[in-house]
Amino acid sequence: MESFDTIVIGSGPGGYVCAIRCAQLGMKVAIIEKYNNLGGTCLNVGCIPSKSLLESSELFHKSVSDFSEHGIIASPKFDFSKIIARKSKVVKENSDGLNFLMKKNKISVFHGLGSINKDGSVLVANNGDSKKMKSKNIVLATGSKPIVPTFIEFDKKRIITSTEALSLKECPKTLTIIGAGVIGLELGSVFARLGAKVKVFDYSDSIISFMDNSLGDELKKVLTNNLGFEFHLSNKIQSVKTKGNKVEIVSENKNGEQIKEKSDYCLVSVGRKPYTEGLGLENLSINVTDKGKIEVNEKLQTSVPNIYAIGDVIQGPMLAHKAEEEGVFVAETIAGQIPHIDYNLVPSVIYTWPEVSSVGKTEQQLKSEGRLIKVGKFPFKANGRARISMDLDGFIKVICDAETDEILGVHMIGPRCADLISEAVVAMEYKASAEDIARICHAHPTFSEAFKEACLDATEKRSLHF
């Protein structure tokens, strides 16, 4: 029986990063992946392919809506099959890169379903073949999968999850989305930019409700005005059925009125759940919450000390970068180091256009805690770089402690906010005040100046350009 220092089950961002860091620290490492390709949901049917489609569709949309303003005369058309093919090419290139990293770091890769036996050994089963291994440490990093409500008759052809949406053979003319969260709004943006009429239904009375309220209000306005989104909020779905080449959706609004819709496709994106089936958790009585998440302590150990869990299978937001940080944390913990993760400083990003990002606490959270705060805000319409690129929607909002001026939360919606949020994360990691950022020289003209101006606004309302 082959023996390892650490076996990682699952090769998504958390799993493969954990494996690499373990190898860097001198351990003999194996990684087990159920599917043929490494990378998990993120690389194969999540972050990477969705952002590829978002990039292609945004370029097309800008060519239609903005190019003439730049003096560029064009009659653009899109080839949907090529957009999908490019997406697949991007995924393959990333997958090839991951295979290279495994070889570079001398990590043993096994394909098959990994599970834990009662004696603590690990079994890999693949098409009737099996291999048994043992390890000093085991890391569970098996990720998540879409929630599929039982009352919806999924056929994966017309009624689909995000996985099927990434590989459609045609661009829908009409698309109904159930769920006004990250996945629904990102994929809805892809198809709306390519001409689809998009309608979004959600039980909540707001979109992206996990973020600061101001971001959801602004994004809803922009998606409605710029892309023609139609939102039906405070709405309860009653049935979703395929009828021929159409999908029929029946729902009830907050007034008790029944709404009936027909569309080419229905994308159901109501969240994701931990994927732990077949892991053998019951063999060692590893504790799991009523929502299916694996319980861990502050060191990310399960109830069995040499078995760790990271990423989507444990508590916290289901984010690739959160899983990566946990992967490094576990590797360094196993190696006897004392790593650190501040979960308050894990940023959230939505890759619509404008992009939306956030770190720290929202204004609503701080007020509910009774904190005395001050708020600074700066609109992108007053930013020179945003005017040059014709990206005038959105703002940056900075929330500070009223007495110490320490930055407690930063909330952005606007151009390149997925990148801009990193400055806020660094600032908050080092307990910076709004005054600190306000006095740092930011290059001109750049989008980042909007962050400085928001901090100026938070410090005695002295924004210079608005």
PLY file of the C-alpha trace (Angstrom):
ply
format ascii 1.0
element vertex 466
property float x
property float y
property float z
element edge 465
property int vertex1
property int vertex2
end_header
0.00 0.00 0.00
1.47 3.34 -1.08
1.93 5.88 1.69
1.82 9.71 1.60
2.27 12.59 3.99
-0.89 14.27 2.69
-3.69 13.11 0.41
-6.02 15.79 -0.96
-9.44 14.68 -2.19
-10.69 17.20 -4.74
-8.66 19.25 -7.22
-10.48 22.58 -7.27
-8.75 25.84 -6.26
-8.63 24.80 -2.62
-7.45 21.26 -3.26
-4.76 21.85 -5.87
-3.37 24.91 -4.04
-3.22 22.89 -0.82
-1.40 20.09 -2.65
1.13 22.49 -4.17
1.83 24.21 -0.85
2.25 20.85 0.89
4.75 19.82 -1.78
6.62 23.11 -1.39
6.92 22.33 2.31
8.62 19.01 1.56
5.71 16.60 1.87
4.96 13.60 -0.32
1.55 14.48 -1.75
-1.25 12.82 -3.70
-4.35 14.46 -5.13
-7.53 12.60 -6.10
-10.03 13.91 -8.65
-13.32 12.25 -9.54
-13.42 13.64 -13.08
-10.95 13.39 -15.95
-9.79 17.00 -15.70
-8.24 18.70 -12.69
-9.50 22.07 -11.50
-12.90 21.31 -10.03
-15.98 23.45 -10.62
-14.04 26.71 -10.83
-11.83 25.78 -13.75
-14.20 23.49 -15.66
-17.78 24.73 -15.13
-17.48 27.85 -12.98
-15.18 30.83 -12.65
-12.98 30.38 -15.72
-15.55 29.47 -18.41
-18.13 31.97 -17.16
-15.61 34.83 -17.18
-14.54 33.83 -20.69
-18.14 34.17 -21.87
-18.51 37.44 -19.97
-15.40 38.85 -21.65
-16.51 37.87 -25.16
-20.05 39.14 -24.71
-18.89 42.43 -23.19
-16.57 43.08 -26.14
-19.47 42.48 -28.52
-21.80 44.69 -26.48
-19.29 47.54 -26.43
-18.76 47.22 -30.17
-22.50 47.73 -30.63
-23.08 50.41 -28.00
-19.82 52.38 -27.70
-17.66 52.06 -30.80
-19.42 54.78 -32.81
-18.69 57.27 -30.03
-15.01 56.49 -30.50
-15.27 57.11 -34.22
-15.09 53.40 -35.03
-17.67 52.48 -37.63
-18.52 48.79 -37.64
-21.41 46.40 -38.16
-20.52 43.68 -35.64
-22.02 40.21 -35.61
-21.26 37.32 -33.30
-20.68 33.64 -33.93
-22.02 31.90 -30.84
-20.30 28.60 -31.61
-16.94 30.39 -31.75
-17.64 32.11 -28.43
-18.28 28.71 -26.86
-15.23 27.20 -28.60
-13.00 29.97 -27.27
-14.36 29.32 -23.79
-13.45 25.65 -24.11
-9.97 26.59 -25.34
-9.42 28.83 -22.30
-10.51 26.01 -20.00
-8.18 23.52 -21.69
-5.21 25.88 -21.47
-5.81 26.36 -17.75
-6.25 22.62 -17.30
-2.97 21.94 -19.11
-1.28 24.47 -16.87
-2.59 22.69 -13.80
-1.27 19.33 -15.05
2.13 20.99 -15.49
2.05 22.29 -11.91
1.32 18.82 -10.57
4.34 17.41 -12.42
6.54 20.35 -11.45
5.76 19.80 -7.77
6.00 15.98 -8.01
2.41 15.50 -6.87
0.88 12.07 -7.60
-2.46 12.43 -9.40
-5.19 9.78 -9.19
-8.50 9.93 -11.06
-11.53 8.30 -9.49
-13.87 8.64 -6.53
-11.87 9.10 -3.35
-13.31 7.86 -0.07
-12.11 7.22 3.49
-12.24 3.74 4.98
-12.91 2.88 8.61
-9.21 2.27 9.21
-8.40 5.80 7.97
-6.96 4.64 4.65
-8.10 6.17 1.35
-9.68 4.24 -1.50
-9.72 5.46 -5.12
-12.37 3.75 -7.26
-12.48 4.22 -11.03
-14.56 2.10 -13.42
-14.29 -1.07 -11.36
-10.61 -0.62 -10.54
-9.55 0.46 -7.05
-6.40 1.49 -5.27
-5.88 1.72 -1.51
-3.49 4.24 0.03
-2.63 5.55 3.45
-1.62 8.99 4.59
-0.62 10.87 7.72
-3.06 13.63 6.77
-6.16 13.87 4.57
-7.67 17.08 3.19
-11.29 17.10 2.00
-11.76 19.65 -0.78
-14.61 18.27 -2.86
-16.42 21.56 -3.46
-20.10 22.06 -4.19
-22.78 21.49 -6.80
-25.91 23.41 -7.84
-29.00 23.11 -5.67
-31.76 21.43 -7.67
-35.22 22.11 -6.15
-37.33 18.96 -6.22
-40.44 20.68 -7.59
-38.61 21.78 -10.75
-38.55 19.21 -13.55
-34.93 19.52 -14.70
-34.17 18.09 -18.13
-30.75 19.77 -18.58
-31.84 20.82 -22.06
-34.35 23.63 -21.55
-34.44 23.75 -17.75
-30.78 24.06 -16.85
-28.20 24.85 -14.20
-25.09 26.96 -14.70
-23.21 23.88 -15.91
-25.44 23.43 -18.96
-25.70 27.19 -19.56
-21.96 27.33 -20.22
-22.22 24.97 -23.19
-25.47 25.85 -24.94
-25.58 25.24 -28.69
-27.48 28.47 -29.34
-27.94 31.88 -27.80
-31.44 32.08 -26.28
-33.82 34.72 -27.57
-35.62 34.62 -24.23
-34.18 33.46 -20.90
-35.83 33.19 -17.51
-33.53 33.09 -14.50
-34.62 31.86 -11.08
-32.30 33.42 -8.50
-30.96 37.00 -8.40
-27.55 36.06 -7.06
-24.06 36.06 -8.53
-24.39 33.16 -10.98
-27.77 34.19 -12.38
-26.79 37.82 -12.93
-23.42 36.97 -14.50
-24.81 34.42 -16.96
-27.86 36.57 -17.57
-25.51 39.39 -18.56
-23.75 37.13 -21.06
-26.94 36.34 -22.96
-28.53 39.80 -22.58
-25.46 41.38 -24.22
-25.94 38.99 -27.14
-29.57 40.04 -27.56
-31.57 37.76 -25.25
-34.54 39.11 -23.34
-33.78 38.24 -19.72
-36.27 38.01 -16.87
-35.11 37.36 -13.30
-37.31 35.94 -10.54
-36.33 35.86 -6.87
-38.08 35.22 -3.57
-36.15 38.08 -1.95
-37.12 41.74 -2.32
-33.62 42.68 -3.53
-30.78 41.36 -5.69
-27.33 40.30 -4.39
-28.86 40.59 -0.92
-25.65 39.37 0.79
-23.92 42.62 -0.17
-24.43 46.22 0.92
-27.94 47.32 -0.06
-26.63 50.24 -2.09
-24.79 47.89 -4.46
-27.89 45.83 -5.23
-29.96 48.95 -5.87
-27.38 50.34 -8.30
-26.78 47.05 -10.11
-30.50 46.48 -10.58
-30.85 49.94 -12.11
-27.89 49.47 -14.46
-28.89 45.98 -15.64
-32.42 47.23 -16.29
-31.39 50.39 -18.14
-28.34 49.08 -20.02
-29.23 45.47 -20.81
-33.02 45.40 -20.56
-33.22 43.00 -17.59
-36.72 42.57 -16.18
-36.83 41.82 -12.46
-39.66 40.08 -10.60
-38.72 40.21 -6.92
-40.66 39.08 -3.83
-41.81 36.31 -6.11
-42.41 32.63 -5.33
-41.90 30.05 -8.09
-44.69 27.47 -8.20
-43.77 25.32 -11.19
-41.27 25.07 -14.04
-41.97 22.66 -16.90
-40.71 22.05 -20.42
-43.42 22.18 -23.08
-41.97 21.37 -26.49
-39.23 23.88 -27.27
-40.37 26.29 -24.57
-40.30 26.42 -20.78
-43.40 27.41 -18.82
-42.84 29.16 -15.49
-45.64 29.83 -13.03
-45.03 32.09 -10.04
-46.86 34.16 -7.46
-45.98 37.75 -6.61
-46.22 39.46 -3.22
-49.80 40.49 -3.95
-50.86 36.89 -4.43
-51.23 37.31 -8.19
-50.18 34.44 -10.43
-47.65 35.17 -13.17
-47.16 32.88 -16.17
-44.10 33.14 -18.40
-42.72 31.29 -21.40
-39.10 31.33 -22.48
-36.59 29.41 -24.58
-34.61 28.38 -21.51
-34.89 28.57 -17.74
-31.67 28.88 -15.76
-32.11 27.80 -12.13
-29.44 29.39 -9.95
-30.73 29.33 -6.39
-27.42 28.44 -4.76
-25.01 25.56 -4.30
-24.61 22.84 -1.69
-21.56 20.94 -0.38
-20.59 17.90 -2.42
-19.72 15.13 0.05
-21.50 12.09 -1.40
-19.37 8.97 -1.39
-16.60 10.44 0.77
-17.18 7.92 3.56
-17.60 10.54 6.29
-19.85 8.14 8.17
-17.04 5.58 8.40
-15.16 7.78 10.86
-18.19 9.63 12.28
-17.01 12.98 10.93
-19.44 15.65 12.09
-21.64 17.34 9.49
-24.13 20.20 9.98
-27.82 19.93 9.11
-27.01 21.79 5.87
-24.46 19.17 4.87
-21.33 21.16 5.65
-18.40 19.47 7.34
-17.74 20.84 10.83
-14.20 22.08 11.47
-12.37 23.87 14.26
-10.18 26.99 14.04
-7.41 24.89 12.48
-9.87 23.52 9.88
-9.62 20.05 11.44
-12.68 17.83 11.38
-13.70 15.76 14.39
-10.86 13.44 13.31
-7.70 15.53 13.96
-5.63 14.36 10.98
-8.49 14.95 8.53
-9.02 18.55 7.41
-11.72 20.17 5.26
-11.59 23.35 3.19
-13.56 25.38 0.64
-17.21 24.91 -0.22
-17.67 21.86 2.03
-17.21 23.96 5.20
-18.80 27.13 6.55
-18.37 30.49 4.87
-18.87 31.90 1.39
-18.36 29.55 -1.55
-15.50 31.43 -3.18
-12.48 30.06 -5.03
-10.08 32.50 -3.40
-11.40 31.68 0.06
-10.74 27.99 -0.67
-7.21 28.80 -1.87
-6.39 30.65 1.34
-7.72 27.73 3.37
-5.64 25.31 1.28
-2.46 27.21 2.13
-3.59 27.53 5.75
-4.02 23.75 6.14
-0.73 22.93 4.41
1.18 25.29 6.68
-0.70 24.03 9.76
0.29 20.45 8.91
3.89 21.66 8.55
3.82 23.08 12.08
3.57 26.73 11.11
1.06 29.23 12.52
-0.82 30.67 9.52
-3.69 33.14 9.69
-6.93 33.87 7.80
-9.13 36.90 8.50
-12.49 35.89 7.06
-13.75 39.46 7.36
-11.19 40.38 4.70
-12.20 37.84 2.07
-13.54 39.98 -0.80
-16.66 39.18 -2.80
-16.85 39.97 -6.52
-19.58 39.85 -9.17
-18.28 39.99 -12.75
-21.19 41.78 -14.35
-20.47 45.12 -16.03
-20.15 47.27 -14.09
-18.31 44.90 -11.78
-19.36 44.69 -8.15
-17.02 44.03 -5.23
-17.07 44.25 -1.47
-14.91 43.61 1.58
-15.57 44.03 5.28
-18.92 44.84 6.83
-21.90 46.46 5.19
-23.54 49.65 6.42
-26.55 47.60 7.53
-24.40 45.20 9.58
-22.50 48.00 11.33
-25.66 49.89 12.20
-27.26 46.73 13.58
-24.17 46.33 15.79
-24.61 49.85 17.10
-21.30 51.04 15.66
-20.85 54.77 15.14
-19.74 55.16 11.55
-19.12 57.71 8.84
-19.56 57.06 5.15
-17.67 58.39 2.14
-18.85 57.97 -1.42
-17.57 58.91 -4.86
-19.31 58.33 -8.23
-17.42 57.07 -11.27
-19.11 59.71 -13.41
-16.73 62.21 -11.74
-13.65 60.09 -12.50
-11.55 61.13 -15.52
-10.52 57.59 -16.49
-14.13 56.39 -16.33
-15.23 59.22 -18.60
-12.50 58.30 -21.11
-13.70 54.68 -21.22
-17.41 55.63 -21.11
-17.93 53.65 -17.89
-19.85 56.20 -15.84
-22.16 53.93 -13.83
-21.48 53.13 -10.19
-19.57 54.41 -7.20
-17.17 53.51 -4.41
-18.42 53.59 -0.84
-16.09 53.61 2.17
-17.35 53.05 5.71
-15.17 54.08 8.65
-15.30 54.12 12.43
-16.61 57.54 13.42
-13.93 58.06 16.07
-10.79 56.24 14.88
-11.35 56.65 11.11
-10.38 52.98 10.60
-11.86 51.55 7.39
-14.49 48.91 8.29
-15.98 48.17 4.88
-15.53 49.08 1.24
-18.26 48.52 -1.35
-17.76 49.16 -5.06
-19.74 49.02 -8.27
-18.06 50.27 -11.42
-15.33 49.58 -13.98
-12.61 47.12 -12.90
-13.87 46.94 -9.32
-12.85 43.28 -9.24
-9.26 44.53 -9.30
-9.77 47.77 -7.35
-11.05 45.92 -4.27
-7.56 44.54 -3.63
-6.33 47.96 -2.49
-9.13 48.03 0.04
-8.21 44.54 1.28
-4.58 45.60 1.79
-5.66 48.78 3.55
-7.95 46.92 5.94
-5.38 44.17 6.59
-3.07 46.85 7.96
-5.86 48.70 9.82
-5.57 51.77 7.60
-7.74 54.81 8.14
-9.53 56.68 5.37
-7.04 59.49 5.97
-4.17 57.07 5.21
-5.59 56.24 1.78
-6.55 59.86 1.12
-2.91 60.91 1.55
-1.46 58.20 -0.74
-0.64 59.41 -4.26
-2.76 57.64 -6.87
-1.76 57.81 -10.54
-3.88 60.00 -12.83
-6.01 59.25 -14.73
-6.94 55.89 -13.19
-10.04 54.22 -11.84
-8.22 53.84 -8.50
-8.51 57.60 -7.89
-12.18 56.97 -7.12
-11.13 55.01 -4.01
-8.95 57.88 -2.84
-11.80 60.33 -3.44
-14.25 58.18 -1.48
-11.77 58.15 1.40
-11.43 61.93 1.14
-15.21 62.16 1.32
-15.20 59.98 4.45
-12.66 62.30 6.09
-14.49 65.56 6.65
-16.30 65.46 3.29
-13.36 66.90 1.40
-13.59 65.10 -1.92
-11.76 67.15 -4.55
-13.59 66.22 -7.74
-17.23 65.94 -6.73
0 1
1 2
2 3
3 4
4 5
5 6
6 7
7 8
8 9
9 10
10 11
11 12
12 13
13 14
14 15
15 16
16 17
17 18
18 19
19 20
20 21
21 22
22 23
23 24
24 25
25 26
26 27
27 28
28 29
29 30
30 31
31 32
32 33
33 34
34 35
35 36
36 37
37 38
38 39
39 40
40 41
41 42
42 43
43 44
44 45
45 46
46 47
47 48
48 49
49 50
50 51
51 52
52 53
53 54
54 55
55 56
56 57
57 58
58 59
59 60
60 61
61 62
62 63
63 64
64 65
65 66
66 67
67 68
68 69
69 70
70 71
71 72
72 73
73 74
74 75
75 76
76 77
77 78
78 79
79 80
80 81
81 82
82 83
83 84
84 85
85 86
86 87
87 88
88 89
89 90
90 91
91 92
92 93
93 94
94 95
95 96
96 97
97 98
98 99
99 100
100 101
101 102
102 103
103 104
104 105
105 106
106 107
107 108
108 109
109 110
110 111
111 112
112 113
113 114
114 115
115 116
116 117
117 118
118 119
119 120
120 121
121 122
122 123
123 124
124 125
125 126
126 127
127 128
128 129
129 130
130 131
131 132
132 133
133 134
134 135
135 136
136 137
137 138
138 139
139 140
140 141
141 142
142 143
143 144
144 145
145 146
146 147
147 148
148 149
149 150
150 151
151 152
152 153
153 154
154 155
155 156
156 157
157 158
158 159
159 160
160 161
161 162
162 163
163 164
164 165
165 166
166 167
167 168
168 169
169 170
170 171
171 172
172 173
173 174
174 175
175 176
176 177
177 178
178 179
179 180
180 181
181 182
182 183
183 184
184 185
185 186
186 187
187 188
188 189
189 190
190 191
191 192
192 193
193 194
194 195
195 196
196 197
197 198
198 199
199 200
200 201
201 202
202 203
203 204
204 205
205 206
206 207
207 208
208 209
209 210
210 211
211 212
212 213
213 214
214 215
215 216
216 217
217 218
218 219
219 220
220 221
221 222
222 223
223 224
224 225
225 226
226 227
227 228
228 229
229 230
230 231
231 232
232 233
233 234
234 235
235 236
236 237
237 238
238 239
239 240
240 241
241 242
242 243
243 244
244 245
245 246
246 247
247 248
248 249
249 250
250 251
251 252
252 253
253 254
254 255
255 256
256 257
257 258
258 259
259 260
260 261
261 262
262 263
263 264
264 265
265 266
266 267
267 268
268 269
269 270
270 271
271 272
272 273
273 274
274 275
275 276
276 277
277 278
278 279
279 280
280 281
281 282
282 283
283 284
284 285
285 286
286 287
287 288
288 289
289 290
290 291
291 292
292 293
293 294
294 295
295 296
296 297
297 298
298 299
299 300
300 301
301 302
302 303
303 304
304 305
305 306
306 307
307 308
308 309
309 310
310 311
311 312
312 313
313 314
314 315
315 316
316 317
317 318
318 319
319 320
320 321
321 322
322 323
323 324
324 325
325 326
326 327
327 328
328 329
329 330
330 331
331 332
332 333
333 334
334 335
335 336
336 337
337 338
338 339
339 340
340 341
341 342
342 343
343 344
344 345
345 346
346 347
347 348
348 349
349 350
350 351
351 352
352 353
353 354
354 355
355 356
356 357
357 358
358 359
359 360
360 361
361 362
362 363
363 364
364 365
365 366
366 367
367 368
368 369
369 370
370 371
371 372
372 373
373 374
374 375
375 376
376 377
377 378
378 379
379 380
380 381
381 382
382 383
383 384
384 385
385 386
386 387
387 388
388 389
389 390
390 391
391 392
392 393
393 394
394 395
395 396
396 397
397 398
398 399
399 400
400 401
401 402
402 403
403 404
404 405
405 406
406 407
407 408
408 409
409 410
410 411
411 412
412 413
413 414
414 415
415 416
416 417
417 418
418 419
419 420
420 421
421 422
422 423
423 424
424 425
425 426
426 427
427 428
428 429
429 430
430 431
431 432
432 433
433 434
434 435
435 436
436 437
437 438
438 439
439 440
440 441
441 442
442 443
443 444
444 445
445 446
446 447
447 448
448 449
449 450
450 451
451 452
452 453
453 454
454 455
455 456
456 457
457 458
458 459
459 460
460 461
461 462
462 463
463 464
464 465
